[in-house]
Amino acid sequence: MNAEPFFRITRGQPDAAELAALTAVLTALVTAPRATPVFPRPAPAPWRRPERTRGPRGARSWRDA
């Protein structure tokens, strides 16, 4: 276990209510959901893979083209 404190009070003498408020803020910051994922998804490739494209839509789909 790490004996070094997580934070240090350098000035003043905080009372129990002030320490509780500081603890609540630090806990909220640690447990808040992140705006972006830790491992962002890679950007899609600029080219298409023909095996993943949809096939013809019907017998007369050539008329819609």
PELIN-V98033 format. One record per residue. N is the residue number from 1. PSI is psi in radians with two decimals (NA if undefined). D_LAST is the distance of its C-alpha to the last C-alpha in Angstrom with 1 decimal. Layout:
BEGIN
n/psi/d_last
N/PSI/D_LAST
N/PSI/D_LAST
END
This chain:
BEGIN
n/psi/d_last
1/2.49/68.5
2/2.17/68.2
3/-0.19/71.4
4/2.33/69.9
5/2.67/69.0
6/-0.68/65.4
7/2.84/66.6
8/2.38/70.0
9/2.07/71.8
10/-0.44/73.4
11/2.60/75.1
12/3.07/76.5
13/1.56/77.3
14/2.50/74.4
15/-3.11/75.4
16/-0.64/73.8
17/-0.70/71.4
18/-0.68/70.1
19/-0.64/69.6
20/-0.69/67.8
21/-0.73/65.5
22/-0.73/64.7
23/-0.70/64.1
24/-0.72/61.7
25/-0.80/59.7
26/-0.68/59.5
27/-0.70/58.5
28/-0.66/55.7
29/-0.66/54.4
30/-0.66/54.4
31/-0.04/52.8
32/2.48/50.1
33/2.56/46.5
34/2.57/44.9
35/-0.59/42.1
36/2.61/40.3
37/2.75/40.4
38/-0.73/43.0
39/1.65/40.4
40/2.61/37.2
41/2.51/34.0
42/2.72/32.7
43/2.55/29.8
44/2.66/26.5
45/2.55/25.8
46/-0.18/23.7
47/2.78/21.7
48/2.66/19.5
49/2.07/20.7
50/-0.48/18.1
51/-0.23/20.3
52/0.00/19.8
53/2.68/16.0
54/2.58/14.6
55/-2.93/13.6
56/2.57/11.0
57/-0.27/11.2
58/3.11/12.0
59/-0.54/12.6
60/0.44/9.8
61/-0.34/7.0
62/-0.39/5.5
63/-0.46/5.5
64/-0.31/3.8
65/NA/0.0
END
